[in-house]
Amino acid sequence: MTSPRAALGRVFGSLAVRNFRLFFVGQAVSLVGSWAQTTGVSWLVLKLTGSPLALGTVTALQFVPVALLTLFGGVLADRAPKRRLLVAVQSIALVQATVLGLLVAWDVVELWHVYALAALGGAVMAIEVPTRQAFVIELVGREMLPNAVALHSSIFSAARVLGPGLGGLAIAAFGTEATFLANAVSFLAVILAYALMRSEELHPSGPSPSDAGVLHQVGQALAYSWRTPPVMLVFVLIAFLGTFAFNFTVVVPLVAEFVLRVGPEKFGLLSSCLGLGSVVAALTQAIVARASTRVLLGAAFAFVGCVGLVALSRSYLLTGALLFAVGLGAVTFTTNANTLLQLTVPDELRARVMSVYFFLFAGSTPIGGWFTGVVAEHWSVPAAVAIDAGLAGLGCLVALGYRGRHAAAFTT
């Protein structure tokens, strides 16, 4: 029988690595701030305009730079020292949050300010996310990677619990600007964490050869992905689910405002239910510490099914319970997807392939966010969520068929 200490060792094993421990704590603080800001932006746009379409538009503008720049961000991450690059982009994000907070505090904010700063935030994400994901293996090495990826997912998920709830309370107590200014301060934690890391304890993969052009290097990653069925399976799923199922920043505030008709505190708690399910999933995956395409597909179907049930709910408590289940399925899916990619892809292509993953994941959100806003504006919020779930479910069926046609390439 496994002792409690041994079980805890399995869950938190990668935290024994000092550099990863710094990364974990810095990211935890910063991500809570980021989710609080996400809640603040959604609430600010709805209060400025009262329009679901405007909310979908701000989400789209945030992710358009992701669609345009992420693949090139992956090339940059394969060429440049990842830690130095991460400090630079986090510093830009700090400035962006500060400017937005001051505009709201001084009562001069206009919708175009929110649009412009959302686009800047998207440009930062296009570089930061693939770089950070590829940096995890340099912190812990291949052996501890599944556990580290799961713990990384757990802090993202825990932040989704705490951030929106704290954001809703901060809006009610101090105004929307509090979420933006708190996020600006939170970036200092992750910048300090990177500064305190010991270079000699990293496992650097080394920069990719830089003599080839940027487009050629992007092409290498795309060609590798196309001919590698486990990678393509993840990409097919993430393209559909990223577009139609991961629109939480649009769907949850729309459901809160137009279906359940609750205030900012209960809106924040709904988002926290989503995050709580995510935390449970991430910690479970940390114990399992292995990835499987069967679990990947099962989680995708369960996740999408729960999104469809959210469209039918008119009860606050039931919606909260369903969002918990959505978070459970979503993070089980993303943790398996991320780990499968990082263990499959060779070192010299990792950041570029992860940038394709993020391009499909976050870069598809402009389409899905705008689509959801348009359907909600012209029909209803429940109709928009139901159509999203149906299209995401179609993607799961396509992926299942793809795995069946390439069964020999899969071992899990």
N, C-alpha and C positions, 0 to 999 in steps of 0.2 A: 504493500500500500504506500502510495506517495505521501511523504510528509508535507505539512503546510509550507515549511521553509523551501523544500524542493520545488513545490508547485509555484511559489512566488518567484523562485529563481528562474523557472521556465518563462514566466510571464514577463519579468523585468530584466532578463539576462543581459541585454545589450546596454542597459544603464550602468553596468560595471565599467564600461569604457568612458573615460573622463570626457573626451571630446564630444561623444554622443550625449552624455549627461548635460553638458553645457548647451548643446543644440536643443535638446528636449525642453529644458527649462525656458530658454529664450524664445523658442517657438510657441510654447504654451502661453506665455504672457502676450506675445505679439498677436497670436491668433484670436485670443479673447477680445483684444482691442479691435481687430479687423472685423469680427462678427458683430460686435457692438456697432461699428460704423456701418456695416451692411444694413442692419436694422434701422439705423438712423437715416440712411439715404432713402430706403423704401418709404419710411414714414414721412420724410420731408417732401418727397415727390408727390405722394398722395395728398398731403395737406396743401401743397402749392397749387395742384392742378385738379385733384379729385378724379383723375383719368387713369384707367387701367392701361390705355395705350401709351401714356407718358411713362408709366412704370416699366412697361416692356421696352420702350425706347431707350431709357437710361441703362437698362441691362444690356441691350444690344450695343449701345455706344461703348460700354465698358469692355465688351468682348470683341468688337471689331478689330482693335489693334492686336488682340490675341490671334485672331484669324490671319492677320496680315504679317505678323512679326515673329510668331512662335517658332517656326521652322528655322529662321535665321538666328533666333535666340539660342536654339540648340547647337547650331554651328559655333556660335560665340562661346557657349559653355564648354564645348569640346576643345576649343583652342586656348581659352584663358584660364588662369587660376580661379577655381570656382569660389573659394572663400572670399577673395578680393572682389570678385564680381557681385557676390551676394551682399556684401557691405555697401557697395555703391548703389545698387537698386533699392535696398531697404532705406537708405538715406533719402533717396528721391521720394519714396512713399511717405516718409515722415513729413517732408515738406508739403506734399499733396494734402494729407490729412489736416495739417495745421492751417493751410489756406482755406479749406472748406469750413473748418470750425470757426475761424475768424469772420468769414463772410456771413455765417449764420448769426454769430454773436453780435455783430455790428448791425444786423437786420438789413443788410444790403444784398442778400443772396437772391439770385434770379435763376430760372430754370436752366438757362444756357450755361451758367457757372457750373451747375451740377453735371450737365452733359459734358462740358470740356474736361472737368476734373475726373469724371468717370473714364473718359478716353485715356487720360494720362495714367490712371491707375491700371487700365488694361495693358498699356505699353510696358509698365513695370512688371506686371504678371507674366507677360510673354517671355521675359528673360528670367525672372526669379523662379518660377515654378519648375521648368525643366532643369534648371541649374541645381536647385535645392534637391529635387528628386534624385538626380544623378550623383549628388554629393553624399547621400546617405551611405552608399557602399564604400566611399572613401573614409568615412568615419569609423565603420565597424568591420569591413571586409566581407567576403562572400558568405562565410559560415554563419554569421549572425544576421545576415541581411533580412531573412523572412521575419525574424522577431523585431528587428529595428523598423522595418516598414510597417508592421502592425502597430507598434508603439507610436510611430509617427502618425499613423491614422487615428490612434486613440486620442492624441492631443488635439488633432484637428476636430475630432468628434466631440471631445469634452469642451472645446472652445465653442462649438455650436450649441452646447447645452448652456454654458455660462454666458457667452457673449450676447445672444439675443435677449435673454432674460434680464441681464444687467443693463443692456441697451434700452429695453423698454422701461425699466425703473428709472434710469438716468434721464430719459426723455420726459417722463412724468414729473420728476423732481427738479431737474435743472434746465430742461430744454434740449432740443435736438443737437445743439452745438457741443454738448458735453460728450456725446459719443465720438465725435470727430477729434476733439482735443485729447480725450483719453487714449484714442488709438495712436495719435502722434507720439504721446509719451511712451506707449507700449513698444514702439519700434526701437527705443533706446535699449531695451532688454536684449533683443536679438542681436543688435549691432555689438553690444558688449560681449555677448556670448561668443560671437565669431572672433572678436579681438583676443579673447582669453584662451582660445584653443592652441594646443601645442602642435606645431607643424610636423615635428619629427614623429608624432604618433598617428599621423594620417596614413591612409593607404592610397596614394595618388595613382590614378590610372595613366597619367601622363597626357599631354595634349595630343590631339590628332594631328597628322601632318597638315601644314597650313599652306603648302604650295598650290594645292588645287583650289579652284574658285569656289565661292560660296554656293552657287547653284549646283555645281558638281557634287559638293559634299552633301547638300540636301538630297540630291538625286540618289546618292549612295544609300542613304537611310531609307528612302522610299523603295528602292529596288530590293534591298534586303528584306524589308517588311513584306513586300508583295510575294516573295518566294518562300516565306517562312510561315506555314499555316498557323502555329500557335499565336504568332504575333498578329496575323490577319484576323483570327477569331476575336481577339481582344478589340481590334480596331473596328470590326463590323459592329460589335455590341456597343462600343463607346460612341460610335457615330450616331446610332439611333437613340440610345439612352441619354447621351449628352444633349441631344436636340430636344427630346420630348419628355424625359423623365426627371432630369436633374434641375429643372427650373424652379428650385425652392424659393429663390429670392423674388420671384414673380408670383408663384402660386400661393405661398403661405400668406403674404400680406393681402392678396386679393380675396382669399377665403375668409381671412379675419375681418376685412372691411366690408365686403359685399354679401357674404353668405352668413357668417356668424354674427357680424356687426358688434365686434368687441373693440375695446380701447387698446392703447399701446402696451399696458401691462400684460393683458391676456394674449395679445399678439406675440409678445416676447416669449411667453410661456409655451405657446404652440411651437415656436421654433426650437425651444429648449426640449420639448418632447421628441422632436426629430433628432436632436443631438444626443439625447439620452440613449435612444436606440442605437445610435452610431457608436457610442462609447462601449456598450455591451458587446456589439459585434467586433469592435477593434480588439478588446481584451480577450475575447474568445479566439480570435485569429492569432493573437500573440501566444496563446497556449498551444494551439495547433501547430504553428510555426512551419507550415508548408502550404503550397498553393496547388490548386486543382482546377482543371477546366470544367469538371463535373459540378463542383461547388460554384464556380463562376456562373455557369448557365442556370443552375438552380436558384442562386441568389438573384440573378437578373429577372427570372420569371416571377419570383415572390415579390420583389421590389415593385415591378410594374403592376402586378395584381393589386397591391396595397394602394398604389397611386390611383388606380381605377376606383377603389372603394372610397377614397377621400372625396371623389366627385359625387358620390351618393349620400354622403353624411350631411346632416343638418344639426347635429348635436356637437357642442363644444367638447365634451368629454370623449365622445366616440372619435371625433377628429383628432384629438390629442393622442388617443391610443393607436389610431391608424398611422399617425405620423411617427410614433415610436417604432412601429413595424416597418415603415418606409426607411427610417434611418438604419434599422437592423439589416435590411436587405441591401441597401445602397452601399454601406461600408464593407459588408462581406464581399460584395461584388468588386468594389474598387481596390480593396486590399489584395484580393487574389489577382486582379488584373495587373496591378503595379508590380507585385512580386514575380509573377510569371514573366513579365517583360524584362525586368532587371536581371533575372537569372538566365534568360534565354539569349539575350543580346550580348555580343562581344563588347569588351571594354571600350574600344576605340569608336564604337557607334552608339554607345548607351545614351549620351545626352541628346544626340540627334533623334534617335528613335523615341525617347521619352518626350521630345518636343513634338513629334508627330502625334503621340498619344494625347498630349495636352492640347494640341491644335484641334484634334477631333473632339476632345472632351469639352473644353471651354470655348473653343472657336465655333462650335456648333450652336452655342447658347444664343448668339444674336438672332439666329433663325427661329429657334424655339421660343425665346422670350418675346420676340416681336409677334410671332404666330399666336402665342397664347394671349397676348394683349389684344390683338385684333379680334380673335374669336370671342373673348370675354366682353369686349366693347360692343360687338354687334349682336351676339347671342346672349351668353351668360357665362359666369365663371364656372359653374358645374359642367357645362357643355365643353368649355375649353379644356378642363382637366380630364374629362372622359375621352375626348379626342386624342389628347396627348398620350394617355395610357394605351389607347388602341394602337396608335402608330408605333409606340415603343414596344408593345407586344409583338407587332409584326416584325420588328427588328430582331427580337429574340428567336422567332421562328426561322428567320433567314440564317442567323448564326448557328442554330441547331442543325439546319440542313447543310451548312458549310462544314461543320465538324464531321457529319456523317460521310460526306464526300471525300474528306481527307483523313479518315479514321486512322490510317497507318502512321500518320505524323504525330499522333497524340498518345501519350503514355499514362495520362491521369485524367 
